[in-house]
Amino acid sequence: MSMPAPPTVRWRPNVTVAAIIEHQGRFLLVEEHTDRGLKLNTPAGHLDPGESPAEGCAREALEETAHHFRPTGLVGIYMARFERATPGDQGETDITYMRFAFCGELGAFEPDLPLDTGIERTVWMTPDEIRASVSRHRSPLLLQCVQDYLAGQRYPLGLFHMDPSIRAPGPA
């Protein structure tokens, strides 16, 4: 009996970074357009080449909220799997996200900075409002990240090691 051929595509989770921004008991969320309608999320997005997770988090927070943000601690590392229909595809696309969620210091607001494509607006919500709006969450990770933050879960940024090769230019 022969063994089945190994898959030709190697599985890779999509790496994302998220900012858990709390101020006076409220959390800064974004309301964004998705293929499932208008949804709530923490400021979050994909990690870009050449940046550390903390740098990516600060960039995403600025792009999506027009607020500067300085990560000071890692709240946690989270994974979730989604099956979503892809336009023109007969089936579902299976996507796994690995989210690095950071807490930190809210900085200056840039009122003239346009919000990232797809972001309708920013909203400040209490933990109870976040819990009551689960059906509007873009990700099931949103509530878990906020709950872990509220429980005091923090890890030092020194957990991350950036080899210099990360900053090196890629092939032309």
Backbone bond lengths (Angstrom), bond angles and torsions (degrees), N, CA, C in turn:
res aa  C-N    CA-C-N  psi(-1)  N-CA   C-N-CA  omega(-1)  CA-C   N-CA-C  phi
1 M - - - 1.452 - - 1.523 108.57 -
2 S 1.317 116.42 130.36 1.463 119.50 -179.16 1.527 110.24 -90.27
3 M 1.309 113.92 152.06 1.465 121.14 179.33 1.528 108.63 -83.56
4 P 1.327 117.21 146.72 1.469 119.20 176.60 1.523 110.39 -64.84
5 A 1.316 115.22 150.07 1.473 120.68 179.15 1.523 109.42 -67.73
6 P 1.340 116.78 143.08 1.469 118.92 177.33 1.530 110.25 -65.38
7 P 1.312 116.73 153.84 1.474 118.80 179.24 1.523 110.30 -60.47
8 T 1.325 115.80 147.39 1.461 120.04 -179.62 1.519 112.24 -83.87
9 V 1.309 117.69 -17.39 1.462 121.44 -179.90 1.528 108.44 -111.04
10 R 1.317 115.52 128.39 1.454 120.47 178.07 1.528 109.39 -81.22
11 W 1.333 115.73 134.51 1.462 120.83 179.57 1.523 109.90 -72.39
12 R 1.321 116.02 133.61 1.461 122.30 176.80 1.522 108.43 -140.90
13 P 1.327 116.36 126.84 1.472 117.06 174.56 1.521 109.71 -73.28
14 N 1.319 116.25 152.69 1.462 121.93 173.83 1.522 107.84 -82.04
15 V 1.320 117.06 123.23 1.465 121.46 -178.69 1.519 109.18 -87.95
16 T 1.343 114.99 124.72 1.460 120.91 177.39 1.525 109.85 -126.32
17 V 1.308 115.00 159.69 1.464 122.46 177.41 1.521 107.54 -125.93
18 A 1.328 116.45 145.30 1.457 120.91 -177.39 1.521 110.10 -138.48
19 A 1.324 115.50 143.47 1.464 122.17 179.10 1.528 109.40 -104.25
20 I 1.332 116.14 122.64 1.461 122.03 174.05 1.533 104.97 -99.28
21 I 1.324 115.66 99.74 1.466 121.72 -172.64 1.524 109.06 -110.13
22 E 1.329 115.45 112.70 1.462 121.65 -179.55 1.527 109.10 -115.49
23 H 1.322 115.27 137.47 1.462 121.51 176.74 1.524 107.80 -146.94
24 Q 1.321 115.87 119.84 1.467 122.71 178.25 1.531 112.28 52.60
25 G 1.337 115.85 43.39 1.456 120.90 175.04 1.511 115.72 81.41
26 R 1.317 117.72 3.87 1.469 122.02 178.48 1.525 109.30 -119.88
27 F 1.337 115.21 153.10 1.456 121.30 -178.83 1.519 109.69 -113.32
28 L 1.327 115.15 138.64 1.458 121.47 179.57 1.526 109.17 -84.38
29 L 1.324 115.40 116.15 1.460 122.14 177.77 1.522 109.35 -119.07
30 V 1.320 114.84 165.95 1.461 120.53 173.86 1.519 108.04 -116.39
31 E 1.315 114.53 147.33 1.452 121.63 172.62 1.525 105.08 -106.65
32 E 1.340 116.00 119.77 1.458 118.94 -172.67 1.519 112.44 -132.82
33 H 1.334 114.34 151.50 1.448 121.40 178.02 1.522 109.14 -77.27
34 T 1.337 116.50 131.68 1.463 122.36 177.02 1.524 107.85 -132.97
35 D 1.332 116.32 174.85 1.460 119.70 176.73 1.523 111.61 -69.54
36 R 1.351 117.03 -6.94 1.469 122.75 177.54 1.528 111.40 -111.62
37 G 1.322 116.71 18.34 1.459 120.59 179.28 1.521 112.20 100.66
38 L 1.325 115.98 -167.59 1.460 123.04 -179.16 1.528 109.11 -78.12
39 K 1.332 116.93 121.34 1.466 121.88 -174.62 1.522 110.46 -128.03
40 L 1.334 115.10 159.23 1.469 123.09 177.02 1.522 109.88 -99.12
41 N 1.322 115.84 145.23 1.460 121.16 176.55 1.518 109.13 -156.64
42 T 1.314 115.39 161.55 1.456 119.03 167.52 1.522 106.26 -72.92
43 P 1.328 118.97 157.10 1.459 119.12 173.31 1.533 107.62 -58.61
44 A 1.319 117.10 119.86 1.457 120.45 -173.02 1.520 110.23 -157.72
45 G 1.319 114.51 159.69 1.457 119.38 176.65 1.513 110.65 -179.17
46 H 1.306 114.22 -176.23 1.463 120.71 -176.93 1.525 111.69 -76.90
47 L 1.302 114.80 145.54 1.459 122.11 174.54 1.521 107.81 -71.91
48 D 1.314 117.45 131.98 1.466 122.23 179.75 1.527 110.89 -93.67
49 P 1.333 116.40 154.05 1.473 119.50 178.18 1.527 111.36 -57.10
50 G 1.325 116.01 139.50 1.459 121.29 174.37 1.516 115.49 84.19
51 E 1.313 118.94 -0.46 1.462 119.45 179.97 1.523 110.35 -115.39
52 S 1.321 114.34 151.34 1.461 120.06 175.21 1.529 108.07 -76.74
53 P 1.329 118.11 160.97 1.471 118.69 176.01 1.533 112.68 -56.75
54 A 1.322 118.35 -40.01 1.469 120.31 179.34 1.531 110.97 -65.56
55 E 1.330 117.48 -40.63 1.465 120.54 177.30 1.528 110.74 -63.68
56 G 1.329 116.25 -42.47 1.462 120.31 178.38 1.518 111.75 -61.95
57 C 1.320 116.06 -39.10 1.458 120.87 179.00 1.531 110.81 -64.01
58 A 1.331 116.78 -45.04 1.464 120.56 178.87 1.532 110.46 -62.46
59 R 1.327 116.82 -41.65 1.466 121.10 179.38 1.532 110.57 -63.44
60 E 1.329 116.87 -48.44 1.466 120.24 -179.07 1.526 111.53 -61.71
61 A 1.330 117.15 -41.37 1.471 120.15 178.77 1.527 110.40 -60.14
62 L 1.327 117.33 -44.04 1.462 120.87 179.71 1.532 110.73 -65.61
63 E 1.339 117.46 -44.97 1.464 121.10 -178.33 1.532 112.28 -64.30
64 E 1.319 116.53 -35.98 1.468 119.15 -173.60 1.525 114.60 -95.19
65 T 1.346 117.74 -19.03 1.471 119.63 -176.72 1.524 114.12 -124.68
66 A 1.328 118.08 -13.64 1.468 124.26 -173.86 1.533 111.47 66.54
67 H 1.325 116.75 17.27 1.470 122.32 174.28 1.524 109.20 -108.88
68 H 1.313 115.55 135.68 1.461 118.94 170.71 1.529 107.31 -71.97
69 F 1.323 115.57 148.50 1.460 121.66 -177.61 1.520 107.92 -147.11
70 R 1.339 115.68 132.40 1.464 120.67 178.33 1.525 108.48 -116.69
71 P 1.345 116.96 107.25 1.466 119.03 177.58 1.526 110.95 -61.96
72 T 1.328 115.69 135.65 1.466 120.96 178.31 1.524 112.42 -121.57
73 G 1.332 116.86 -14.53 1.457 120.07 179.89 1.514 111.11 -159.76
74 L 1.312 115.30 155.05 1.458 122.15 175.66 1.528 107.69 -93.06
75 V 1.318 116.95 124.07 1.467 120.80 177.57 1.527 109.30 -80.27
76 G 1.304 117.29 -39.17 1.454 120.23 178.97 1.509 112.54 175.05
77 I 1.317 114.45 172.23 1.459 123.13 175.83 1.521 105.97 -118.17
78 Y 1.309 116.45 127.81 1.456 122.42 -170.97 1.524 110.12 -128.96
79 M 1.314 115.98 149.50 1.463 120.27 174.79 1.522 109.03 -131.38
80 A 1.326 115.21 142.15 1.460 121.59 175.59 1.522 108.15 -147.22
81 R 1.320 114.63 147.58 1.462 121.09 -179.44 1.519 109.08 -113.73
82 F 1.316 115.56 136.67 1.457 121.58 -179.50 1.519 108.92 -127.67
83 E 1.303 115.86 143.21 1.459 121.00 170.53 1.514 105.90 -117.41
84 R 1.309 114.68 116.28 1.454 120.03 -176.47 1.517 110.07 -128.00
85 A 1.303 115.60 144.60 1.460 119.98 175.68 1.521 109.15 -69.31
86 T 1.315 115.50 139.44 1.455 121.33 177.06 1.522 108.28 -107.61
87 P 1.342 118.52 131.49 1.466 119.49 -179.93 1.525 110.85 -52.99
88 G 1.332 116.59 130.65 1.454 121.66 178.99 1.519 113.95 83.37
89 D 1.325 118.22 -6.39 1.457 122.70 -179.33 1.527 108.50 -96.23
90 Q 1.312 116.61 143.58 1.456 121.21 -179.79 1.528 111.99 -80.29
91 G 1.321 117.81 -19.42 1.457 120.77 -175.93 1.507 112.29 -120.36
92 E 1.299 115.30 -151.01 1.457 122.38 179.94 1.523 108.58 -109.13
93 T 1.315 115.97 154.74 1.453 121.11 173.24 1.516 107.01 -104.68
94 D 1.303 115.24 126.49 1.464 122.44 -177.74 1.531 107.78 -93.94
95 I 1.329 117.06 114.56 1.468 121.85 -177.21 1.523 108.78 -125.12
96 T 1.323 116.34 131.84 1.456 121.67 174.06 1.523 107.84 -111.28
97 Y 1.326 115.89 130.51 1.458 121.97 177.65 1.523 109.21 -108.67
98 M 1.323 115.29 136.99 1.459 122.22 171.21 1.518 106.22 -112.63
99 R 1.323 115.95 113.94 1.465 122.40 -173.76 1.523 110.51 -107.41
100 F 1.320 115.43 128.14 1.458 122.79 171.53 1.530 105.74 -102.09
101 A 1.320 116.79 112.96 1.464 121.55 -177.00 1.522 110.04 -103.30
102 F 1.316 116.10 129.27 1.458 123.12 -176.50 1.516 111.18 -117.86
103 C 1.318 115.25 147.51 1.458 121.36 167.65 1.522 105.93 -109.73
104 G 1.325 116.10 167.24 1.457 117.91 -179.01 1.509 112.32 174.72
105 E 1.316 114.00 -156.60 1.466 121.73 -174.99 1.516 111.00 -105.05
106 L 1.327 114.98 127.77 1.454 121.86 175.44 1.521 108.64 -74.59
107 G 1.321 115.42 130.70 1.461 120.30 -179.68 1.513 111.75 -108.67
108 A 1.305 114.81 -158.12 1.461 122.28 -176.01 1.522 111.90 -63.62
109 F 1.324 114.89 149.85 1.458 123.57 175.97 1.516 108.23 -95.66
110 E 1.321 117.51 134.76 1.468 123.83 178.38 1.535 108.16 -108.33
111 P 1.339 118.29 88.33 1.474 120.69 -173.08 1.524 114.58 -62.10
112 D 1.323 118.49 -23.30 1.466 120.90 -178.33 1.525 112.83 -91.07
113 L 1.323 117.87 -3.37 1.459 121.77 -179.28 1.528 109.22 -80.24
114 P 1.335 117.23 123.23 1.471 117.88 178.73 1.532 110.38 -70.60
115 L 1.326 116.42 146.35 1.459 121.03 177.62 1.531 109.29 -76.97
116 D 1.325 115.46 151.98 1.460 122.59 -178.25 1.529 111.00 -53.86
117 T 1.319 116.52 154.44 1.453 122.46 177.88 1.532 110.25 -54.60
118 G 1.304 116.19 131.27 1.453 121.23 178.21 1.519 114.40 94.80
119 I 1.330 117.27 -16.94 1.463 120.55 179.47 1.528 108.11 -83.45
120 E 1.321 115.73 119.72 1.465 121.09 179.86 1.521 111.15 -80.19
121 R 1.356 115.41 -45.92 1.462 119.83 -178.44 1.531 109.17 -169.65
122 T 1.321 115.02 170.16 1.457 120.99 172.40 1.524 108.45 -104.24
123 V 1.325 116.33 151.75 1.468 121.48 178.57 1.525 108.47 -140.78
124 W 1.327 115.80 144.53 1.463 122.20 173.69 1.524 107.35 -101.83
125 M 1.329 117.06 124.49 1.463 120.75 -176.61 1.528 110.96 -129.70
126 T 1.319 115.16 145.70 1.462 120.84 174.28 1.534 108.64 -76.82
127 P 1.330 117.40 163.21 1.473 119.05 175.09 1.528 112.47 -56.47
128 D 1.335 117.79 -39.89 1.466 120.27 178.82 1.529 111.79 -64.24
129 E 1.319 117.34 -38.78 1.468 120.54 177.52 1.528 110.72 -66.17
130 I 1.328 116.33 -37.39 1.470 120.18 177.84 1.525 109.78 -65.30
131 R 1.324 116.87 -44.97 1.478 120.70 178.56 1.530 111.06 -62.03
132 A 1.318 117.26 -37.20 1.466 121.53 -177.78 1.531 112.90 -76.02
133 S 1.322 117.51 -10.17 1.468 120.23 -175.92 1.529 112.66 -113.17
134 V 1.322 117.82 23.78 1.469 121.53 -175.74 1.529 112.32 -53.74
135 S 1.317 118.15 -36.75 1.466 120.68 -179.81 1.530 112.19 -64.59
136 R 1.323 116.71 -16.78 1.477 120.81 179.44 1.524 112.63 -101.03
137 H 1.325 118.35 2.84 1.472 121.02 -179.09 1.526 110.39 -75.19
138 R 1.299 116.09 135.81 1.464 120.76 176.13 1.518 110.83 -69.09
139 S 1.321 115.74 -35.17 1.460 121.37 -176.24 1.522 110.04 -130.33
140 P 1.326 116.89 143.24 1.465 118.85 174.86 1.533 111.16 -69.97
141 L 1.311 117.00 -9.96 1.460 121.46 -179.59 1.526 112.59 -79.11
142 L 1.322 118.19 -21.20 1.467 121.75 -177.48 1.527 111.10 -54.04
143 L 1.304 117.52 -56.36 1.459 120.79 -176.19 1.528 111.14 -64.47
144 Q 1.328 117.70 -40.96 1.460 120.21 -179.91 1.520 111.26 -61.67
145 C 1.322 117.56 -41.54 1.475 121.31 178.39 1.530 111.06 -61.98
146 V 1.333 116.78 -44.96 1.469 120.84 179.54 1.528 110.02 -64.30
147 Q 1.327 117.63 -43.51 1.464 120.32 179.50 1.528 111.28 -63.22
148 D 1.329 117.61 -40.20 1.469 120.41 178.07 1.527 110.55 -65.63
149 Y 1.332 116.45 -39.04 1.473 120.16 176.30 1.527 109.99 -61.35
150 L 1.337 116.47 -47.63 1.463 120.71 -179.33 1.528 112.19 -63.15
151 A 1.328 117.43 -28.76 1.473 122.31 178.11 1.520 111.65 -78.93
152 G 1.349 117.02 -2.45 1.461 120.79 177.47 1.514 114.72 86.13
153 Q 1.304 117.21 14.60 1.466 120.57 -179.21 1.530 109.96 -71.13
154 R 1.330 116.30 118.80 1.469 122.55 -179.69 1.520 108.97 -147.07
155 Y 1.328 115.75 139.82 1.458 122.16 175.46 1.526 107.65 -129.82
156 P 1.331 117.42 146.27 1.465 119.68 -176.98 1.528 112.46 -69.24
157 L 1.319 115.51 147.91 1.464 120.52 178.05 1.525 111.53 -64.90
158 G 1.334 117.22 -17.73 1.455 121.44 177.68 1.522 113.24 -63.59
159 L 1.326 117.67 -8.76 1.464 120.19 174.75 1.526 111.59 -63.51
160 F 1.330 116.15 -26.15 1.463 120.66 -177.34 1.524 110.32 -88.47
161 H 1.298 115.17 132.88 1.466 121.30 173.90 1.519 107.27 -119.67
162 M 1.312 115.54 125.75 1.461 120.92 179.85 1.523 108.35 -108.71
163 D 1.313 116.76 106.90 1.453 120.67 174.62 1.533 108.05 -66.25
164 P 1.335 118.40 142.68 1.477 119.75 -179.46 1.534 113.84 -56.23
165 S 1.315 117.32 -22.72 1.464 119.77 -179.70 1.531 111.64 -63.60
166 I 1.326 118.41 -22.47 1.463 121.46 178.81 1.529 110.81 -63.68
167 R 1.326 115.72 -34.89 1.473 120.50 -177.85 1.518 112.53 -85.29
168 A 1.330 117.68 -12.24 1.469 121.26 -176.95 1.522 109.51 -70.20
169 P 1.339 115.58 144.18 1.472 117.78 178.11 1.522 110.32 -65.21
170 G 1.312 115.01 145.44 1.466 120.99 178.93 1.514 111.40 -80.76
171 P 1.338 116.18 -175.66 1.469 119.41 179.76 1.515 110.77 -65.10
172 A 1.300 115.59 146.34 1.470 121.08 -177.59 1.511 112.13 -76.77
